[in-house]
């Protein structure tokens, strides 16, 4: 009974600050306040009219796209070796791939500074790509490995015994079977990378900046409602991704254990 | 042989990425203890000799402990409610997953809008006349813990919920039909079975609150630092990388001291529970 009251309160509490940010973006005042003073879309106009904000948005989208493709590809290959080739110490390797999850973000930030500065990639786009690939590995591995485990290797053997060449078997039999897992991994890692801020803020520089880090530094320095408009755009983007994820694999994917 | 080679090629991309991370980890620790090729612990001695750093470490651990405690206190009942919900559970899941995937910058900023001097709470208090000037609700420990609990609560709920969904409701009902008081059934049946989920949730929330930067900085300001915000300042304002490396190592050690035992306990429990269960 108590669980029910706490549960309902918490479920209403979780989206509340997000809804308030979105509502406050429609203010016509020059400073941020809630409840808002007068309705207007001026901060959206300012956001979409600003070359700086749009460039940062483009950087974040490209970064997340490359990161999602690379880490999904790397994890699909690894999962193939672990699940299909049944390599020795496969379970141990899976644990190692999850390693970035058990380190505090502030420490990962400094680890990445050390790594990128030794490569001469600090403050570059290539450096951000490398770091985002590493950070998204644990999120990519689970869905692709689960999909491979569920798909039936016997079907591939049947296709091969009927004379299909390995690549044809892969395209016609394997890929359709694991496609939901791959799409889930791509979307999930795209969101994680697009929203990442704690590690990335150590690695940006005068020549490269991501959207969440830009929002973060603007909040520290000013109280302009344009931040609320940019945040609302981020929220809209996340809603779209959650909607697609729900369609592709179902939202219960996030609370399933394998 | 060809198969071994193919396996190695398949593992290569992920091994390179994780390898770069692990090499970076070793170099981080090395850079904090080496100076001109000699072992030199003066950064650590400095940290231990500065009362403000000791206070900062204490504040970090206290904030992380409070955040973890409140996340568990609110997260467990919520997970239980969702797991036992009879209607369309997907809508409830959406209310957890959607906020979880919105950037922590946006969610922490939401708390700035709520708790700030011109924010929702102060606006309401002044409108009703309960306060005649804005209350200081952020730039203190209250704001930081509030923000961290909100940002990290979904991790706790998801960890516990994924375990609770697997536990059959029949077990609870069997215990109660045999005369067990609901709380007795909870303590002797549900709680032990859901312990792995609790441990995973506690691990994640503790880890992310000790290493947090964005939420403490936006809601706590630069005054009362935590270890994450201190590292951020050493790097971004003082460019003192060895000091930042030493602080990051201290953070790693404090986190691992709690996380590793919890992880081993979780593994051991999960294994025991699955071995004992009839499948």
Interface residues (C-beta under 8 A of the other chain):
Chain A: X2 X3 X4 X6 X7 X8 X10 X11 X12 X13 X14 X15 X16 X17 X18 X20 X21 X24 X31 X32 X33 X34 X35 X70 X71 X73 X74 X75 X77 X78 X80 X81 X85 X87 X93 X96 X97 X99 X100 X102 X103 X104 X105 X106 X107 X108 X109 X110 X111 X112 X113 X114 X115 X118 X130 X133 X134 X137 X141 X191 X194 X195 X197 X198 X201 X202 X212 X215 X216 X219 X220 X227 X228 X231 X234 X235 X238 X239 X241 X242 X246 X250 X251 X252 X254 X255 X256 X257
Chain B: X3 X6 X7 X9 X10 X11 X12 X13 X14 X15 X17 X18 X20 X21 X22 X23 X24 X25 X27 X28 X31 X74 X75 X77 X78 X80 X81 X82 X89 X90 X92 X93 X94 X95 X96 X97 X98 X99 X101 X102 X103 X104 X105 X106 X107 X109 X110 X111 X112 X113 X114 X116 X118 X119 X120 X123 X150 X153 X154 X157 X158 X161 X162 X163 X165 X166 X203 X207 X208 X210 X211 X212 X213 X214 X217 X218 X227 X228 X231 X232 X235 X236 X241 X244 X245 X247 X248 X249 X251 X252 X255 X259 X263
